[in-house]
Amino acid sequence: MSDVSAEDGAETRAGTRFEARAAAGPSSLAAARPAGAAGGGAPVVPPVQASTVFRLGVLGAVATERFAAAVEPHGLKPKQVGLMIVLSEGLAASQLDVARVMGVAPSLVVGFADHLEGLGAIRRTRDPADRRRQLLTLTDHGRELLDTCSALARDLDAEFAEGLSEQEHAVLAGLLGRLAADRGLPTG
């Protein structure tokens, strides 16, 4: 059964109006509403693409892809950079504690550490208090790599925030930092 209405003098189905707005671009999607939603009907629920979580997720995926491409020539992946950050910030030292802080399986940390050790970015030592534990430390080369990654991230930040004023960029950075801190994530 089709929901027929007169829009611009032409009869169209509700789905077709939505598809036409979708083809017109994102700003048109915000105007798309289910038939019967206006004028005292059920409250209008914003589309998923208007949600903060969805937008952060999409932007995060784009940012991760760009960061991954930037660090790849240095033999790194974003999670390996994350492990170096954990070590540099003193958030953890043992492989198991690093896994907890990063929210990943311990077996992944072993793989990350193997790779970083091969690059000369970290050093593994046995914990003298518990020989079963492996302690990870950042080497001088690891600190240099992390400095390089920081410079790459700053360049990507500038690219990502292009079109924002300095004040808007500062506000965005502050809000993202607060969201990260509220969730126990490193804020730099």
BELSULFEN-V170716 format. One record per helix or strand of 2 or more residues. SS is the DSSP state (hx for helix, st for strand). FROM is the first residue (numbers start at 1). LEN is the number of residues. If there is no record, write none. Layout:
ss:SS from:FROM len:LEN
ss:SS from:FROM len:LEN
This chain:
ss:st from:4 len:4
ss:st from:10 len:4
ss:hx from:14 len:11
ss:hx from:26 len:6
ss:hx from:48 len:3
ss:hx from:52 len:21
ss:hx from:78 len:11
ss:hx from:95 len:8
ss:hx from:106 len:14
ss:st from:122 len:6
ss:st from:130 len:9
ss:hx from:140 len:21
ss:hx from:166 len:17
